[in-house]
Amino acid sequence: MFSKLRLTSSIRYRSVAILFLILLLSHATRADEIAVWNFNDSDLLVDHGNGTLATNFNLTNVIFTLGGTTTNARLGDPAGQSMTLQGGTSNSNNGRFINLAVSTLGYANIIISLATQATGTGFNNNQLQYSTDGVNFVNFGGPYAPPTAFGLFTFDLSAITALNDNPNAAFRIVFNGATSSTGNNRIDNIVVDGQSVGLPEPSSIFLLGLGMTGAAGYARKRRRRLKGK
């Protein structure tokens, strides 16, 4: 009977330690939405979180009448509408951009993601850029070409540590390659994600979990010694 109770106690302690470790690891690696644009309100205003989206496109070529997608949608957002950017007269919008000013105060490991598609004469050479001062922008990776149906593009900027906990962080997409005035790109569900600063690193949590398991083992051994006296 004593052996059975001891085995049950051992399993209980280990189960609690493992469960605690799993919960902490899942929390530490969870990304939080800092800013989300779903364009369902037919404007450039942020829909969740805080941030500002601006553009130097000719505003007659920024439309919201074409459908969106649930690809990369967050917080239960429906497909709704998308932001559609057209080439413009004489393809005048080539080289223009959308700009996201998003403070990352309290966040690290920044990730930008969006759903996008392009027509055959739309912008097929697009470049993500980032800024640590809100003024000077640097290319991140190489240009990308959207598919003809909504696809997900994710840009992991976690290695750019200057973007962490930065009130002046900003992000820009520069559009090129349109070959007709009505050629266009649809963009939907732009998300800026980050990990809350102050959460322990997974390696630290792992060590904590090991410590808890060791402490539980020590407690069991101590109880056995006391019972043996």
N, C-alpha and C positions, 0 to 999 in steps of 0.2 A: 504493500500500500504506500509506504514512504517513497519507494522508487518511482511509483506511478505519479505521485504528487510532485516529486522533484522534477520529473520529465515534463509534466504539464506546466510547471512554473517556468522551466527553462524555455519552453516553446513560447510561452506568453511574453516573456521579456524580450526574446529575440524578435517576435512578431511586432511588438510595439516599437522597437528600435528601427526595424526595417521600414515600417509604415511611416515613422517620423522622417526618416531619411528620404523616402520617396516623395513625401509631401514637400519637403524643403527643396529638393532638387527640381521638382516641377515648378515651384514658385520662382526659384532663382533663374531658370532658363526661359520663363515666360516673357514674351515681348508685350509691351503696352502700346496702344495706339496714342501717339502724340497729336496727330492731326489726320483727318479723313475728309476727302472731297468725293461726294457721290453724284453731284450735278443734277440731282432730281428736282431741285428748286429752280432750275434754269438760270443759275447765276454762278459767280466765282467764289462765293462765300464758303468758308469752311463749314462742314456739316457736323463734325464731331471733333472735340478738342480745340486747340488754338493754333492759328496760323493765318497767313495772308497769301492769296494767289493773285498775281498780276501778270499782265502780258503786254507786249508791244505790237501784237498782231493788229491789223486793221479790224476794228470791232465788228464791221459788217461781215467779216469772215469767221467770226466766232459764233456758232449757233448751237442750240440745245434741242432741236426738234427730232433728231435721230435717236433711236433706242439705245439703251445701255445694256449692261450685263451683270450677272451675279458673280462673275469671276473677280476674285479679290474683294468682294463685298464684305463689310464688317457690320457687326451689331444688328444683324437682321435686315440690313438695307435691301430693298427690292431692286430689280434691274433698272426700272425708271428710265432716265435719259443719260446721255453722254455729253461731254464737251466735244464739239466737232470743229476742227481747224482746217480752213480751206487755203488753197494756194494763193488765191486772190488775183486781181487783174495783173497781167504780165508776170505772174508768179512772184508778186512783190513781197510775199510773206516768207520766202526762202531766207534763211538766216535769222529769222525772228524767234522769239522764245516765250515760254511761260516761266514764271519765277515764283518759287515757294519760299517765303520767309517764315521759318519755324524755329522758335526758341527751343533748345534742347536742355534747358536748365532742369537738373534733377534726373537726367537720362544719359545713358551711354549706349554703345553698340548700335548705332543708328542704321536703319534699313529703310530704303525707299522701294515701294512696289506700286505697280499700276497695271490695269488692263488696257490694251490698245489694239487697234487694227487700222489698216490703211487701204485705200483704193489703189488701183494700178497706177494712177497718176498723182497719188498723194505723196506725202513726205516719206521718203524711204531711207533717209540718212539722218538719224536723230542722235544727239549727243547729250548724255547727262553730265552736269557739272555741279560742283559744290563750292561753297564759300565759307570761310571761318570768320569773316568780318562783314559779310553782307554786301561787299563791294567788289572784291576781286574773286573771279571764279576760275576753277581749275577743272580740266576734263577728268572724268572718272571712267576708266576703261576706254573701250573704243565705241564707235557709233553702232547703233542697232537699227534694224529694219523691221517694222511691225508686219505681222502676217495679214492675210486678207480676211480672217475671222478673229474675233477677240482672243488674244493670247496674254499670258501673264509674264511680266518682266520684273525681276527682283534684283536690286542693287544693294549689296552688303557693304556698307561703309564703316563697319566696326573697326577696321584697321586704321581709319583716319581719326586718331584719338583727339585731335584738336576740335572735332565736332562734338565731343562729349561735353555735357553740362555747359553749353555755349549759348548765351542769349542772342548772339548775332548769326547763328547758323542759317544758311540759305542754300537752296537747291534750284537748279535751272535745267530745262530741257531746250536745246536749240534744234530747230527743225530746218531740214534742207531736203532737196530732191524732188519737190513738187514740179510737175510738168504741165499742169493745166489749172485754170482759175478755180474750177470746182473740185479738182483733186483734193482729197481730204484724209485726215486721220481722226478717228474717234478715240477719245481717252475717257476712261471711267475708273472710279474707285482708286484714286491716288491715296496712298497711305504712307505716313511717316511713322515708323515704329522705333521704339527704344526700350532699353532695360533700365528700370528704376535704379538710380545710383544709391548705394548703401546696402544693397542686398549682398550677402556673402557669395563668394565665388563657389562654383560646384566642387572644386577640390577641397575648399575649406569645410564645406558641408559634409563631404565624404569623410574627412578626418573626424568631424564632430560625431557622425554616425558610428564610426569605429569606436570612438571614445565612449559613447553611450552603451554600445554592445559590451565593451570591456568592463564598464562600471557595473552593468547588470550581472556579468559573470563573477566579478569580485563580490558583489552582494550575495550571490548564491553560495559561493564558497564560504563566506563568513558565517552565513546562517547554518551551513552544515557543520562548521567547526563548533559553533555555540551549542548546537544540538548534541554534538558528540561528547560535550563536557559533562 
